[in-house]
Amino acid sequence: MKHADLGSRKVVLVIDDEHAVRGLVAAILSGFGVDTILANDVTSGLALLKTTRFDLVITDINLGRESGMEVLRYLHTRGEAPPAIAMSGAWTPEDRAEARRLPGVSIVDKPFTLMGFCALLRGILETPAPATESAKAPTATVLVVDDDSAVANLIADILASEGFEAVTAPSAREGFRLAGKREFDLMILDVVMPGEDGLSLLGRLRQLGLVEGIPVLFVTADSTAQNLERARALGAAGMLSKPFDLDRLVAAVKTLLGDRSSAVPKQPAPVQAEGDLGSVPVSQLCRLIDLSGRSVVASLVRGPDAGELVFDRRGLVSARLVRSGVDAAFGDGAFLEMARWSEGRFSLTSVEADRPPNVDHPVESLLRSARGREGGSPKDN
């Protein structure tokens, strides 16, 4: 078996039957300085794996009549198999459970967030290969309780890439059962969940002495002053608002655990990607950036026209449209015009752009307005 003849750069295999997803993943990977080889089905993907050595394999699970689980099973039978990322928007419980049992496999739910996907790639592509075949023992064990499986699995995968073991629970009831069954070094709890909420769960654990000396961190989309006050009264170590920055979450976990991980805290990798607006429409691009919570400048070009969209942790803050070299629109109006673009190119750069805010509405509200103007779903949605 040979390594792809691409010099010293790492090589990633992407298997997905959706052209838009392949293009988006390739564009993101380009920002990590790696080379990407694309395949649109299991048969061609396995053929490449049998002749070429890759540093990472990213595969969709639902590939028409084929299943990406075949790729994961093949990797499992090989010695020195590369790490893999398994993606799906329709996981079956059996496939998810099997994928989780396979060593070196990270699970991603579609649609994924740009922030989460980039953080996962950093953990894989920027981590030196171990000197021996034996895996390092986890430095700490974290219980993650969240009824949103996508959030729970994302947190678990990111913590695993940092050397921690993460155990997930889909409800307060299951979290309570696990807390009484084994010892944890840290707990990450959602606040709003069906049935019992995270705050009530922490109260019960405190009464039974199951969290003595264990820091508890809340993550929630409902970080009201009342919930924050209740969390403090229960002795919680902190509360992060959803959507949260994963680098900030990892930093909080390391601080609460006394930085037991031997890994050096990573700086956010620059998002330097480019692609075709025909494959990744403006609406999808903006949603991914908006959910990421990162500072990103998206530069768009369509013929003689150009545009700039500036995002930070608050979301979209600035929009500018230039026609034939002359400023044509700013703010909401500029965004609504560019939201209809279905051809052209985009490039993303992770920078703190000093632009005065000129957008009055959040991305989702603007996209609804764009759909309303066209009497239905925009072509690029």
ZIURKA-V901132 format. One record per backbone hydrogen bond with DSSP energy under -0.5 kcal/mol. CO is the residue of the C=O (numbers start at 1). NH is the residue of the N-H. E is the energy in kcal/mol with one decimal. If there is no record, write none. Layout:
BEGIN
<<CO NH E> <CO NH E>>
END
This chain:
BEGIN
<<2 53 -2.4> <4 6 -2.4> <6 9 -1.1> <7 6 -0.5> <10 35 -2.9> <11 55 -2.8> <11 56 -1.0> <12 14 -0.5> <12 37 -2.7> <13 15 -0.5> <13 58 -3.3> <14 16 -0.6> <14 39 -2.5> <15 60 -2.6> <17 19 -0.6> <18 22 -2.4> <19 23 -2.4> <20 24 -2.2> <21 25 -2.8> <22 26 -2.4> <23 27 -2.1> <24 28 -2.3> <25 29 -2.6> <26 30 -1.7> <27 31 -0.6> <28 31 -1.1> <29 32 -2.0> <29 34 -1.1> <30 33 -1.3> <35 12 -2.8> <37 14 -2.6> <39 16 -2.2> <41 45 -1.8> <42 46 -3.0> <43 47 -1.9> <44 48 -1.9> <45 49 -2.1> <46 50 -1.7> <47 51 -0.5> <48 51 -1.0> <48 52 -2.2> <51 2 -1.6> <52 54 -0.5> <53 4 -0.9> <55 83 -0.6> <56 13 -2.4> <57 59 -0.5> <57 85 -2.6> <58 15 -3.1> <59 87 -2.6> <61 63 -1.1> <61 68 -2.2> <63 66 -2.3> <66 63 -1.6> <67 70 -1.7> <68 71 -0.6> <68 72 -1.7> <69 73 -2.6> <70 74 -2.0> <71 75 -2.4> <72 76 -1.9> <73 77 -1.1> <74 77 -0.7> <74 78 -0.6> <75 78 -1.1> <78 81 -0.6> <83 57 -1.9> <84 106 -2.6> <85 59 -2.6> <85 87 -0.5> <86 108 -2.6> <87 61 -2.2> <88 110 -2.3> <92 96 -2.6> <93 97 -2.2> <94 98 -2.4> <95 99 -2.8> <96 100 -2.2> <97 101 -1.3> <98 102 -1.1> <102 105 -1.2> <104 84 -2.7> <104 106 -0.5> <106 86 -3.0> <108 88 -1.5> <113 117 -2.6> <114 118 -2.4> <115 119 -2.2> <116 120 -2.2> <117 121 -2.5> <118 122 -2.5> <119 123 -2.0> <120 124 -1.4> <121 125 -3.5> <122 126 -2.0> <124 127 -0.7> <126 128 -0.6> <140 165 -2.9> <141 185 -2.8> <141 186 -1.1> <142 144 -0.6> <142 167 -3.0> <143 145 -0.5> <143 188 -3.3> <144 146 -0.6> <144 169 -2.3> <145 190 -2.4> <147 149 -0.9> <148 152 -2.5> <149 153 -2.9> <150 154 -1.9> <151 155 -2.5> <152 156 -2.3> <153 157 -2.5> <154 158 -2.3> <155 159 -2.6> <156 160 -2.2> <157 161 -1.9> <158 162 -0.7> <159 162 -0.7> <159 164 -2.5> <160 163 -1.6> <163 139 -2.5> <164 166 -0.5> <165 142 -3.2> <167 144 -3.1> <169 146 -2.1> <171 175 -2.4> <172 176 -2.6> <173 177 -1.9> <174 178 -2.5> <175 179 -2.4> <176 180 -1.4> <177 181 -0.7> <178 181 -0.7> <178 182 -2.1> <185 215 -0.6> <186 143 -2.4> <187 189 -0.5> <187 217 -3.1> <188 145 -2.8> <189 219 -2.3> <191 193 -0.7> <191 198 -2.3> <194 196 -0.5> <197 201 -2.0> <198 202 -2.3> <199 203 -2.0> <200 204 -2.2> <201 205 -2.4> <202 206 -2.4> <203 207 -2.0> <204 208 -1.5> <205 210 -2.6> <205 211 -0.6> <206 209 -1.3> <209 212 -0.6> <211 214 -2.0> <213 215 -0.6> <215 187 -1.9> <216 237 -2.9> <216 238 -0.9> <217 189 -2.4> <218 240 -3.1> <219 191 -0.7> <220 242 -2.8> <222 224 -1.9> <224 228 -2.5> <225 229 -2.3> <226 230 -2.2> <227 231 -2.5> <228 232 -2.2> <229 233 -2.3> <230 234 -1.6> <231 236 -2.8> <232 235 -1.6> <238 218 -2.4> <240 220 -2.3> <244 246 -0.5> <245 249 -2.0> <246 250 -2.8> <247 251 -2.2> <248 252 -2.3> <249 253 -2.5> <250 254 -2.6> <251 255 -2.1> <252 256 -2.6> <253 257 -1.9> <254 259 -4.7> <255 258 -1.1> <270 272 -1.2> <271 273 -0.6> <273 348 -3.4> <275 346 -2.3> <276 279 -1.3> <276 280 -2.5> <279 281 -0.5> <281 285 -2.6> <282 286 -2.7> <283 287 -2.0> <284 288 -2.2> <285 289 -2.2> <286 290 -2.8> <287 291 -2.5> <288 114 -0.7> <288 292 -1.3> <289 293 -0.9> <289 294 -0.6> <290 293 -0.6> <294 296 -0.8> <296 298 -0.6> <296 311 -2.7> <297 299 -0.6> <297 349 -1.8> <298 300 -0.5> <298 309 -2.5> <299 347 -1.8> <300 307 -2.7> <301 345 -2.4> <302 305 -2.2> <304 324 -0.9> <304 325 -0.5> <305 302 -2.6> <306 322 -3.5> <307 300 -2.7> <308 320 -2.0> <309 298 -3.0> <309 311 -0.5> <310 317 -2.9> <310 318 -1.4> <311 296 -1.0> <312 315 -1.9> <315 312 -2.2> <317 358 -2.3> <317 359 -1.3> <318 310 -2.7> <319 331 -2.1> <320 308 -2.3> <321 328 -3.1> <321 329 -1.6> <322 306 -2.8> <322 324 -0.5> <323 326 -1.8> <326 323 -2.8> <329 321 -2.8> <330 333 -0.7> <330 334 -0.8> <331 335 -2.1> <332 336 -2.7> <333 337 -1.6> <334 338 -2.2> <335 339 -2.4> <337 340 -1.1> <338 341 -1.8> <341 282 -0.8> <344 277 -2.2> <344 278 -0.5> <345 301 -2.4> <346 275 -2.2> <347 299 -2.8> <348 273 -1.2> <349 297 -2.8> <349 351 -1.1> <351 353 -1.2> <353 355 -1.5> <358 332 -0.6> <362 366 -2.1> <363 367 -2.6> <364 368 -2.0> <365 369 -1.8> <366 370 -2.3> <367 371 -2.2> <368 372 -2.3> <369 373 -2.1> <370 374 -1.1> <371 376 -2.4> <372 375 -0.9> <378 381 -1.7> <380 284 -0.6>>
END
